[in-house]
Amino acid sequence: MAWLAAAWALVLALAASPAFAFTAGQAAAMASGSVGERVEAISEAVADPDAALAAFLQAMLEGRVRMLDGRAIIAAGDGSAVDAVDGSPVTGMEAARAIVNNNRMRREIADAIASLQLFSTEDTTRLEAARRIADNPDPTKLVLIERAAAAERVAGIRALLEQARAAILVASPEREERLAAARTLGESREPAMKALLERRLAGEQAETDAEIRKALATSLASVARRVAIGEYAGIVFSGISLGSILLLAALGLAITYGLMGVINLAHGELIMIGAYATWLTQQFFRNHLPAWFDTYLLAAVPVSFLAAAAVGAILERLVIRHLYGRALETLLATWGISLILMQAVRSTFGAQNVAVENPSWLSGGLVVLPNLVLPWNRIAIIVFAFVVVAAIALLLARSRLGLFVRAATQNRMMARCVGVPTRRVDTLAFALGAGVAGLAGCALSQVGNVGPDLGQGYIVDSFMVVVLGGVGQIAGAVYAGLGLGILNKIFEGMAGAVIAKIALLVMIILFIQKRPQGIFALKGRSAEA
């Protein structure tokens, strides 16, 4: 109990005034009585806050406040307690009565804490508090908002506070205040302000003054444009994100199908193997290297590549190399292999999905606009996809293996005559394509759960990307993947996910009818064509 009393004394020592502005009567009023009385007491206390009030509200939100003999006390986990105002130790906890907070009270307490955070020394804390208040402007906090706005030195935070103040004054009985507030709201980017302006124009509290209505309509149009920019940018980002995932999933197929001519229906299961390899790496770090858990993804990248590449090399050696040039048999064989791999994973890890946790550095997102947050894991996948594409393009264009693959693709017999080990090249190329599929699984594990059926959702889309981009063309896969991702998100917003898939399929069919070689035609000549 001594440590709790000391900590509370330190909080009180940091208060702005030697005399406690936060009184025992205020604490008791906020902790007992009807919900309406408690809300009113919180509003009155927040209008003239001090450090002890913030700590008391936080304790009340956490359910640690009790009532004892008409005064509020704060309980600790060890059974001790201190007075809510002066921090003195309290005995007789067995007679204390717990405080019950319903949903409304918890919401009011959280809003009050956000209001007090407007005076934090941390810019990010004040920004979050200003956003919360701007989303739900409360007339009882007008004085507090004005005081915070007057003291604020960061322009963006001050603008949010001014908009929150305008959102309150737009319903003021004073005409000039309503007119000024209506004009100020036009500078907002907040979706909540758009809804507020719409209510003031057409809701139950609709404005009747013609000049103010004109100002409200002008502000609404301005806010709607800004909100629409965020929405459109979000659609484009979602499309690029989906396109990068499709690109990763299709890149390995662009090698095995585009360069080698193998219709591999087990490609989705190679993606799944990469995802499970990532999950196993996560479990290893969690159980054996917990201090290094945030770095597990860096280790999972090569592990997922090698795991899928090893499976791909085995499949090529045992099955696929005996079926080159026999498309139907290859298709049926790889379909059977996909079923075997899915069942093997179900038998080993269970049929239920497993969760892969994002490292802390991939949690959260980048706030670009109030209605546009770019998740760090999606940004990382986009960057990762382009790094993989660049690495594969460099490997195929500049390395000895790439030279051999291109030679065997264009003229296998001539390549064999000049000493190219075509069978070994086939194995390495297929393993490379499978390894890239494993990298796709590693990336996919960061945006959803991992299960035996993970790859089934991407095999058809991967083939569409390869065929649309041009068989054997890495650049075509990039254009097709990003293009299909963006178009898919646009169509989803217009007609739903199912109609979007149908529309994309129809577009691809029509495009292939006009240009069978895809976006980029394969250059060069083949003696076997």
N, C-alpha and C positions, 0 to 999 in steps of 0.2 A: 504493500500500500504506500510505502514511503516514496517509491519511484513515481507513482501516479500523482501524488501530491506535489512532488518536485516539478514534474513535467507541467502540471497545470499552473503552478506558480510562475514558471518560465513564460507560458503563454500570456498570463496576466501581466507579467512585467513588460512584455512587448507592446501592450496596449498604448494607444496614443496619449492617454491622460492618466495621471496617478490615481484619480478618483474613477471608480468603475462606472462607465456609462450604462453598462449592462447590469440591470438590477435583479434582485431575487424575485421581485414581483413580476418582471417581464419573463423570467425563466419559468416561473410557475404557470403564468398565463399561457405560454406557448406549449407547455407540457400537459395541461389539464383543461377540462371544460369541453364544450361542444366543438365540432370541427370548424364552424364559422368563427367562433371566438378565438380559437387557436390561430387560424389563418390571419385574422385581424391583428392579433398580438405579434405575429411574425412580421407582418407588413410594417407595423409601427416601429419594431426594433430595427429592422433593416434600414429604415429611413435615417437612423442615426447609429451606425454600426461601430463596433470596436473589435479587437482581436478575439476576446472571450466569446463573443456572439458566434463567430465563424466556427470555433471549436465546439460550442454547444450544439449548433445546428448539425454539424457533422456527426456528433455523438447521437443526436436524436434520429438522424437518418439511418444510423447503424443499429438502432434499437438498444442503446446502452443507457438511456435516460430513465430514471425511476423517480417516483414521488414518495417522499417520506416526511410525515408531519407537516404537510403543506408547503414543502420546499422541494425544488428539483435537485437531484443528485445524479452523478455520472458513475456508472459501475464499471469495474475492470474485470478481466477474465478470471482473476484469482479470488474473486469474492469481495474485494475491497471496494471502496467508493470514496469520492470527494464531492464537496459542495460545488454546484454548477457555477457559482459566481466567484467565491473567494478561494476555492481550491483547498479548503481545509478538510482533513480526514473526517469521515462519517462512520459511525457505528450503528448497530441495530439494523443491518441490511435485511434481516429475515422479515421485518415488518414493511419493507418497501413495496410499492405497487408498480408493476410494469406499465409502460405507456404503449398503447396500441395506435399504430399509424395505418390508416387505410390508404388506398391508392391516391386519393386526392391530397392527403397530407404529405405523402412521400413526394408527390409532384411539386407541391408548394414549397417543401423544404429544399428540394433540389434547385428550384428556381431561385430561392433566397440565397443559397450558397453561391449560385452562379452570379447573382447580383453583387455579392460581397467580393467575388473574384475580379470584379471590374477594377479593383484597386490593388491587384497583385503587382509585384515588381517584374513578373515574367510576361513578356509580350504575348507568347503563345497562349498563356492562361487567360489573359485579358481578351484576346481575340476569340477564343472558344466561348467565354462568357458573353461577349457582345453578340456573337452569332445566336446563342441560345435565347437571349433577350429579344433580339430582332425577330426571331421566328415566332415568339410568343409575347408580344409587348403587353405589359401589365400597367394599367393606369396608376396603381398604388406605388409603383417604383419610378414614377416620373421624376421626382426630386432627386433620387439617387442617380438616375440616368443623366440628368442635366449636370449634376456635380461631377460625375465621371467623365462626361464629354468635355467639360471645362478644363479638367486636369489632364486629359489625354494628349500625348505628344505624337503618337503614331497616327498618320493621316487615315489609313485604312480602318483602324479601330474606331477613330473618332467619327468617320463617315457612317459606320454601322450604328453607332450610338445616336447620331443625328437622325438616321432613318427610323430607329426605334422610337425616338421622341416624336417624330412626325407621324408615325403610325398610331400613336396615342392621341396626339392633338388633332388628327383628322376627324375625330368625333367630338371635338371641343364645342361647347355652346357658342364660343366666340367665332364670328364669321372670318375675321382676318387670320386667326390662328389656323382655321380649317383650310383657308386658301393657301397660306404659306406651306402648310404641311402637305397639301396635295401636290404642290410644285416640287417640294423636296423629295417626295417619294419617287419621282421620275428618275432620280439618279441611282436607284437601287438595282442590284442584280439578284436579289433574293426572290426565289419562287413564292415565299410566303407573302411578300409585298404585292405580288401580282394577284394572289387570291384576295388580299385585303382590298385592293383597289376595285376588283370586280364586285365585291360585296357592297362597297360604298356606291357603286353605280347601279346595281340591280338587286341588291339584297333587301332584307327587311329594314335595314338602316340606311337606305339609299339617300344620297344627297339630293336636295330639292333646288338649291341655288344654281342658276344656270351657269354663272361664271366658274363656280367651283366644280361643277360637273364637267365643264370643258377642260379645266386643269387636270381633273382626275382622268379623263379620257386620254389626254395627251401623255400623262405620266404612265398610264396603263400601256399604251402603245410602245413607249420607250422601254419600259420594264419587260414587256413581252418579247421585244426584239433581243434584248440581252439574254433573257432566259432561253430563247430559241437557239441562240448561238451556242450556249452551253449544251443544250440537248443535241444539236447537230454534231457538235464536236465529240460528244459522248458516243453517238452512233458510229462516227468515223473511227474513233479509238477502239470501240468494241469490234468493229469490222476488221481493223488491222490486227487486233489481238487474236480474233478467230482465224484470220488469214494466216498469221504466223504459226498457229497450232496446226492448221491444215498443211502449211508448207513443210513443217517438221515431219508430219505424218507421211506426206507424199514424197519427201526427198529421197528416202531409202527406196521407195518404190520406183522413183525415176531412174535409179541405178539398176535395180534388178529387172524391172520391166522395160524401161526405156532403153537401156544400153545392152541388156542381155536377152531381152525378149521373153522373159519368164513371167507367166501370169501367176503370181504368188498370192493365193487367197489366204495364206497363213501370215501375211504381213501384219494384220491387226494383232495377232497373237504375239508377234515379236515386239510390238509396241507394249503389249501387256507385260511381257517379260521384263522390259526395261523399267516399267512402273513398279513391279514387285521387287526388282533389284534395288530400287530407290527406297522402298519401304523396309527391306531387310537391312539396308545400310543405316537407315534411321533407327531401327531397333537396336542395332549393334552399338551405335553411339549413345543411345539412351541408357542402355544397360551397362556398358563398359567404359564409355568416355563421356559421362554427363557434363563435365566441365567444357567439353568441346562440341556440345550438341549443335550449336549454331553453325558449325562448319560442316555438318554431315552432308549437305547438298553438294559441296565442292568435291567430296569423295564419291558421292553417288553418281556424278557425271561419268567418270571413267568406268565405274563398276557397271552401270547400266549399259554402256556401250559394249564392254567386253562380254557381259553375260549374253546379250542378244546376238553379238557377232559370233560367239562360240556356238550357240544354237543354230544360227544360220549356216555356219561352216559345216556342221554335222549334217544338217538337212541336205546341203548341196552334195556332200560326199556320198551320202547313203541313198538319196532318192533322186534329186533333181538332175544330177549330171547324166543320169540314164534316160532322161526324158526330153533333152534338148531337141527342138524342132518338132515336138509332138504336143501342140498346144492343148488339145482336149485332155490328154492323159495328165499333163502338168497341172491343169486346172483342177481335175478331180483329185489328184494326189495331194496337192497343197490344201484343198478343202478338207480332206480327211486328216491331214496333219494338224490343221487348225482345231478340229474337234478333239484330237488326241491331246494337244497342248492345253486346251481349256479344261478338259477333264483332269489332266495331271495337276493343274493348279488348284482345281476344286478339291481334289483328294489330299493335296499337300497343305494348303492354307485355309481350306473351307470355302463354302459357297458365298459367305457374307463378304461385303466390301470391307476393306481395311482403310484406315485414315492415315494419310501422310500429313504431318504438321509442317507448316511453313516455318523456316527460321525466323527469328525475331527481326532480322534486317529485311525480310520480305513481307512483314506484316504492315497493315495500314496502307496509306496511299498518299499521293501528292495532290493537294487541294489546289486546283487551277482556278475554278470558279465555284460559287456557292452550290451550284447543281452539277458540278463536274469534278469528280475525284478519280484519279488514275491510280488503281491498285498497284503497289510495287511488284507483286508477283506477276501481274500481266505485263508490266514494263520490262521486267527481267526476261520473260519468255520471248518478247519481241526482239530484244537485244540478242538473246541466246540464239534465236532462229537465224538471224542474219550472220552471226559469227559462224554458226555451223555451215550455212550456205557458202560463205566466203572460204572456209577451210576446205569444203568438198570441191569447190570450183578450182581452188589452188592445187589441191591434190591431183585432180584429173588433168589439169592443164600443165603442171610443172613437174610432177613426180614421175619416176620410172614406172610405177604401177599404173598411173593414169595414161601414160604413153602406150603401155601394153594393152590396157582396156580399150582404148580408142582404136588401136590397130586390130585387135580381135573383133571389135564390133563392126568395123568397116570391111574387113576382108580376112576372115579367119584362116583360110587356107594359105594365103600369102604370108600372114603373120607367123604361122607355124613353120613355113619354109625358111624364114629368116631367123628362126631360133626363139621365137616367143613361146614360153611354156603355157599354152592356152588353157590347159586343164587347171594348172595352179592359179592362173589369172582368174578363171571362172570362180574358183573357190574363194579367192581373196575379194573379188568384186562382190560376190553374193554376201560374204561376211561383212563387207563394208556397208552394203545396203541394209543388212539386218542390224548392224551396230547403230546406224543413223536412226532406224526405227526405235531402237532402245533409248536413244537420246530423246526422241519424241515422247516416249513413255515417261521418262524422267521429268520432262517439262509438264506433261499432263497431270502428273501426280500432285503438282503444286496448285492446281485449280479445281480439283475434285477428288472424290474417293476412288480407290483402286479396287477393281474386282475382276473376276475371270472373264467377264464380257466386255471389258474396257475397249478392246481393239475393234469389236464388231461395229461400233458406231463411227469408225473412221475409215474402214476399208473402202467403202463405195466412194466417199468423198475424195480419198486419196487417188483412186483411179480416175475420177473426174478431173482432178487437178493435173495429173500427168497427161491425160489425153488432150485436155484443153490447151495446156501449155505447149505441147509438141513432144512427141516421143523422143526421149534421149536428151532433152534440152533442160538444163538446170535453170537457165534464165526464164524459160517458159513456165517452169514450176513456180518461180517466184511471182511472176505477173499473175498467173492463174490463181494461185493460193490467196494472194492479197485481194485480187478482184472478186473472187467468189465469197471471201469473208465479208467484204464491205457490202456487196450486193445482197448477201443473205441477211445481214442486219437491217438493211434498208427495207427489204421486202417483209421481214418479220414485223417491223414497226407498222407497216401498212396493212398486212393481211394475216399475220400470224405465222407460226413456225412451219406448220404443215404446208400451207399454200406457198410459203417462201421456197421450201424444198422442191415442190412441183414446178414452180416458175423457173428456178435455176436449172432443173433438169431439162425442161423444154427449151430454154435458151441455149444450153450446151448442145442439144441435139440439132437445133437449127444451125448453130455455128459450125458444127462438124459437117453438116450437109454441104455447107458452102465452102468450108476450108478443112478438108479431112486431115491435113498435116498438122493442124493446131495453130496456135499463135506463131510459133517459130518452127519452120521446116528444118529437118535434119540435113546438114550440109555434108557434101562429100559423096562418094560413090561406093557401092559394095559389089564385089564380083559375084556374090551369092544372091543378089536381089533378083 
